Amino acid sequence: MSPPGRPQGSYRRAQPEGTSVSAALPQASASGRVAPTLQLDPLVAAEAAVPAGFAAAEWRARVQLAACYRVFAHLGWTELLFNHITLRVPGEAGAFLINPFGLTYREVTPRNLIKIGIDGAPLEDSPYPVNRAGFVIHSAVHAARADAHCVMHTHTTAGMAVANKQAGLSHDDFYGAELYGDVAYHAFEGITVHDAEKPRLVASLGDKRVLVLRNHGLLVVGSDVFDAFRWMWTLQRACEVQVASAALRGPDTELSDAVRAACVRDARGFEPQGKLDRLLFAGVLRDADFDPATFA
């Protein structure tokens, strides 16, 4: 698996003088688990610098979500001021974090994220407005799925192109196969700003990780920011490959259901301790030259 966001054939920057490659890699503890390091994971310092007035768990959530907006901006998964990534606030039932409407994804910080209720109304003072209509999809999913701690919605060109196709997402490529059996579809009813659509949207999603909003875009749910990001990246790559493949002459080579199921199993078991998701995320942050000081 190649790192997300890195152009094919590109190379990493050299380590700073005096810093060995091994020093920048995660070191295993006595228990065998790998802890993130400052060199490898640029979020570690920002997560640890908890300002007055914030609970440590909420601050970590804010840092991770704000960083995710930076990652999306770096990868080009933006739509001017629209779309959202939302995250449940740890330890606060019915509270979620969302980006301030009017700011670009690159301008989102842990402090200016807005805490809102399930109805989209702010739970704290903020100089910025909330796009309550844009929270309709997210609020429906958060309310219906206890495991949906993070909800991501995009309008990428490749994602929307696949959402327009009657056959939907192909499972006949490396990335599409990893999502076999985990993709649901929801019919387009117009711009999703009406609460009346919520029950139908939730019914369409069911227990799946991915929801293709037909004629609209993509949605992924995850247990945290890193989990959701990994599968949104996988979904986006699958869409890009499908669009590119469709432009070539000749039929695609179909995979058997058995091979697809094996890909699902192997992808889920690739890093059983759950560290891969954060490693991938941190790698994109480093490529984006993320500076933790901007989150102080």
C-alpha positions as CSV (number, residue, x, y, z in Angstrom):
1,M,0.0,0.0,0.0
2,S,1.5,3.3,-1.0
3,P,1.2,6.4,1.3
4,P,-1.8,8.6,0.7
5,G,-1.2,12.0,-1.0
6,R,2.3,11.2,-2.3
7,P,2.6,11.4,-6.1
8,Q,3.9,8.3,-7.7
9,G,7.7,8.3,-8.0
10,S,8.2,11.1,-5.4
11,Y,10.6,10.8,-2.6
12,R,10.6,11.8,1.1
13,R,12.6,14.7,2.3
14,A,15.9,13.7,4.0
15,Q,16.1,13.5,7.8
16,P,17.5,16.6,9.5
17,E,21.3,16.3,10.1
18,G,22.0,14.3,13.2
19,T,18.6,12.5,13.2
20,S,18.7,8.8,12.2
21,V,15.9,7.2,10.3
22,S,15.4,4.7,13.2
23,A,15.0,7.6,15.6
24,A,12.0,8.9,13.7
25,L,10.3,5.5,13.7
26,P,7.9,4.4,16.4
27,Q,9.5,2.3,19.1
28,A,7.8,-0.8,20.6
29,S,7.2,-0.9,24.3
30,A,7.6,-3.9,26.6
31,S,4.0,-4.8,25.8
32,G,4.8,-4.9,22.1
33,R,2.6,-1.9,21.3
34,V,4.0,1.0,19.2
35,A,3.8,4.5,20.7
36,P,3.8,7.6,18.5
37,T,6.9,9.7,18.6
38,L,7.3,13.5,18.1
39,Q,9.4,12.9,14.9
40,L,6.9,10.6,13.3
41,D,3.6,12.0,14.5
42,P,3.4,15.8,14.5
43,L,0.1,15.7,16.5
44,V,1.8,14.4,19.7
45,A,3.0,17.8,20.9
46,A,-0.3,19.6,20.0
47,E,-2.4,17.0,21.8
48,A,-0.3,17.3,24.9
49,A,-0.4,21.1,25.2
50,V,-3.9,21.3,26.7
51,P,-4.9,24.9,27.3
52,A,-6.8,26.1,30.3
53,G,-10.5,25.7,29.9
54,F,-10.4,22.5,28.0
55,A,-10.7,18.9,29.2
56,A,-7.8,16.8,27.9
57,A,-10.1,14.4,26.0
58,E,-11.9,17.2,24.3
59,W,-8.7,19.0,23.4
60,R,-7.3,15.9,21.8
61,A,-10.5,15.5,19.8
62,R,-10.2,19.1,18.7
63,V,-6.6,18.7,17.6
64,Q,-7.3,15.6,15.6
65,L,-10.3,17.0,13.9
66,A,-8.6,20.4,13.0
67,A,-5.7,18.4,11.7
68,C,-8.1,16.4,9.6
69,Y,-9.3,19.5,7.9
70,R,-5.7,20.4,7.1
71,V,-5.2,16.9,5.6
72,F,-8.3,17.2,3.5
73,A,-7.1,20.6,2.2
74,H,-3.7,19.2,1.4
75,L,-5.2,16.3,-0.6
76,G,-7.6,18.6,-2.4
77,W,-10.8,17.1,-0.9
78,T,-12.4,20.5,-0.5
79,E,-15.4,22.3,-2.0
80,L,-14.9,26.0,-1.3
81,L,-16.5,26.5,2.1
82,F,-18.9,23.6,1.9
83,N,-19.0,20.0,3.4
84,H,-18.0,18.9,6.8
85,I,-16.1,16.5,9.0
86,T,-17.7,16.1,12.4
87,L,-16.6,14.4,15.5
88,R,-18.3,13.3,18.7
89,V,-17.0,15.1,21.8
90,P,-15.7,12.5,24.3
91,G,-17.6,12.3,27.5
92,E,-20.3,14.7,26.4
93,A,-23.5,13.0,25.2
94,G,-25.1,14.8,22.3
95,A,-22.1,17.1,21.7
96,F,-20.2,17.3,18.4
97,L,-17.4,19.4,16.8
98,I,-17.8,21.0,13.4
99,N,-15.9,23.5,11.3
100,P,-16.9,27.2,11.5
101,F,-18.9,28.2,8.4
102,G,-17.0,30.8,6.3
103,L,-13.5,29.5,7.0
104,T,-11.6,27.4,4.6
105,Y,-10.3,24.0,5.7
106,R,-6.8,25.4,6.0
107,E,-8.1,28.0,8.5
108,V,-9.6,25.6,10.9
109,T,-7.9,25.3,14.3
110,P,-8.7,23.4,17.5
111,R,-9.9,26.6,19.2
112,N,-12.2,27.8,16.5
113,L,-14.0,24.5,16.0
114,I,-17.6,24.9,17.3
115,K,-19.3,22.6,19.7
116,I,-22.9,21.9,18.7
117,G,-25.8,19.8,19.7
118,I,-27.5,17.1,17.7
119,D,-29.8,19.8,16.3
120,G,-26.8,21.8,15.0
121,A,-27.3,24.6,17.5
122,P,-24.1,25.9,19.1
123,L,-23.4,24.9,22.7
124,E,-20.8,27.6,23.2
125,D,-20.2,31.1,22.1
126,S,-18.3,31.6,18.8
127,P,-17.7,34.5,16.5
128,Y,-18.5,32.2,13.6
129,P,-21.8,30.8,12.3
130,V,-22.7,27.1,11.9
131,N,-24.0,25.7,8.7
132,R,-26.9,24.0,10.3
133,A,-28.4,22.8,7.0
134,G,-25.1,21.2,6.2
135,F,-25.2,19.2,9.5
136,V,-28.4,17.4,8.5
137,I,-26.6,14.4,7.1
138,H,-24.1,14.2,9.9
139,S,-26.6,14.6,12.7
140,A,-28.7,11.8,11.3
141,V,-25.8,9.4,11.2
142,H,-24.4,10.4,14.6
143,A,-27.8,10.0,16.2
144,A,-28.5,6.6,14.6
145,R,-25.1,5.0,14.9
146,A,-23.3,4.8,18.3
147,D,-20.2,3.7,16.5
148,A,-20.2,6.7,14.2
149,H,-17.9,8.9,16.3
150,C,-16.5,10.6,13.1
151,V,-18.5,11.4,10.0
152,M,-16.8,12.6,6.8
153,H,-18.6,13.9,3.7
154,T,-16.9,14.9,0.4
155,H,-17.7,16.2,-3.1
156,T,-14.5,15.1,-4.9
157,T,-14.8,14.9,-8.7
158,A,-14.0,11.2,-8.8
159,G,-16.4,10.5,-5.9
160,M,-19.2,12.4,-7.5
161,A,-18.5,10.7,-10.9
162,V,-18.9,7.3,-9.3
163,A,-22.0,8.4,-7.4
164,N,-23.5,9.3,-10.8
165,K,-23.1,5.8,-12.2
166,Q,-26.0,3.5,-11.9
167,A,-23.7,0.5,-11.1
168,G,-22.0,2.4,-8.3
169,L,-18.6,1.6,-6.9
170,S,-16.6,-1.2,-8.6
171,H,-15.0,-3.8,-6.4
172,D,-12.7,-5.0,-9.2
173,D,-9.6,-3.1,-8.2
174,F,-7.1,-3.1,-5.3
175,Y,-9.0,-0.5,-3.3
176,G,-12.5,-1.2,-4.3
177,A,-12.1,-4.8,-3.3
178,E,-11.2,-3.7,0.2
179,L,-14.7,-2.2,0.5
180,Y,-16.6,-5.2,-0.8
181,G,-19.8,-5.7,1.3
182,D,-19.3,-2.4,3.2
183,V,-20.9,0.1,0.8
184,A,-24.5,1.3,0.9
185,Y,-26.4,3.7,-1.5
186,H,-28.9,6.5,-0.9
187,A,-31.1,7.9,-3.7
188,F,-30.8,11.6,-4.5
189,E,-33.7,13.6,-3.1
190,G,-32.3,17.1,-3.8
191,I,-30.0,19.2,-1.7
192,T,-29.9,17.4,1.7
193,V,-31.1,20.2,4.0
194,H,-34.5,18.8,5.2
195,D,-34.9,16.8,8.4
196,A,-37.6,14.7,6.8
197,E,-34.9,12.9,4.8
198,K,-33.0,11.7,7.8
199,P,-34.9,8.4,8.5
200,R,-34.5,7.4,4.9
201,L,-30.8,8.3,4.8
202,V,-30.2,6.3,8.0
203,A,-32.1,3.3,6.6
204,S,-30.0,3.4,3.5
205,L,-26.7,3.4,5.5
206,G,-27.7,0.6,7.8
207,D,-24.6,-0.9,9.4
208,K,-22.2,-0.1,6.6
209,R,-19.1,2.0,6.8
210,V,-19.5,3.7,3.4
211,L,-22.5,5.5,2.0
212,V,-22.5,6.6,-1.7
213,L,-25.0,9.4,-2.0
214,R,-26.2,8.9,-5.5
215,N,-25.7,12.0,-7.8
216,H,-24.2,13.7,-4.8
217,G,-21.0,12.5,-3.1
218,L,-19.4,10.2,-0.6
219,L,-19.8,9.6,3.1
220,V,-17.7,7.5,5.5
221,V,-18.2,6.8,9.2
222,G,-15.4,5.8,11.6
223,S,-14.6,5.0,15.2
224,D,-12.3,8.1,15.3
225,V,-10.7,10.6,12.9
226,F,-7.9,8.2,11.9
227,D,-10.2,5.2,11.2
228,A,-12.6,7.3,9.1
229,F,-9.7,9.0,7.2
230,R,-8.1,5.6,6.3
231,W,-11.4,4.4,4.7
232,M,-12.2,7.7,3.1
233,W,-8.8,7.6,1.5
234,T,-9.4,4.0,0.4
235,L,-12.8,5.0,-1.0
236,Q,-11.4,8.0,-2.8
237,R,-8.6,5.9,-4.4
238,A,-11.1,3.3,-5.5
239,C,-13.2,6.0,-7.2
240,E,-10.1,7.5,-8.9
241,V,-9.0,4.1,-10.2
242,Q,-12.5,3.4,-11.4
243,V,-12.8,6.7,-13.3
244,A,-9.3,6.2,-14.9
245,S,-10.1,2.6,-15.9
246,A,-13.4,3.6,-17.5
247,A,-11.4,5.9,-19.8
248,L,-9.4,3.0,-21.3
249,R,-10.6,0.7,-24.0
250,G,-11.6,-2.8,-23.3
251,P,-13.5,-4.5,-20.4
252,D,-12.3,-4.6,-16.9
253,T,-11.1,-7.8,-15.3
254,E,-13.7,-8.9,-12.8
255,L,-12.7,-10.3,-9.4
256,S,-14.4,-13.2,-7.8
257,D,-16.4,-12.7,-4.7
258,A,-13.9,-15.0,-2.9
259,V,-11.0,-12.8,-3.9
260,R,-12.9,-9.7,-2.9
261,A,-13.7,-11.2,0.5
262,A,-10.1,-12.1,1.0
263,C,-9.1,-8.5,0.3
264,V,-11.5,-7.3,2.9
265,R,-10.2,-9.8,5.5
266,D,-6.5,-9.0,4.8
267,A,-7.1,-5.2,4.7
268,R,-8.8,-5.3,8.1
269,G,-6.0,-7.5,9.5
270,F,-3.1,-5.6,8.0
271,E,-2.3,-3.8,11.3
272,P,-4.3,-5.5,14.0
273,Q,-3.2,-3.1,16.8
274,G,-4.9,-0.2,15.0
275,K,-1.8,1.9,14.6
276,L,-1.8,2.0,10.8
277,D,-4.7,4.5,10.6
278,R,-2.8,7.1,12.6
279,L,0.5,6.4,10.8
280,L,-1.1,7.1,7.4
281,F,-2.7,10.3,8.8
282,A,0.5,11.5,10.3
283,G,2.4,10.9,7.1
284,V,0.1,13.2,5.2
285,L,0.5,15.9,7.9
286,R,4.3,15.7,7.5
287,D,4.0,15.9,3.7
288,A,1.8,19.0,4.2
289,D,4.6,20.5,6.4
290,F,2.2,20.8,9.3
291,D,3.5,23.0,12.1
292,P,2.0,22.0,15.6
293,A,2.7,25.6,16.7
294,T,-0.3,26.8,14.6
295,F,-2.5,24.8,17.0
296,A,-1.3,26.5,20.1
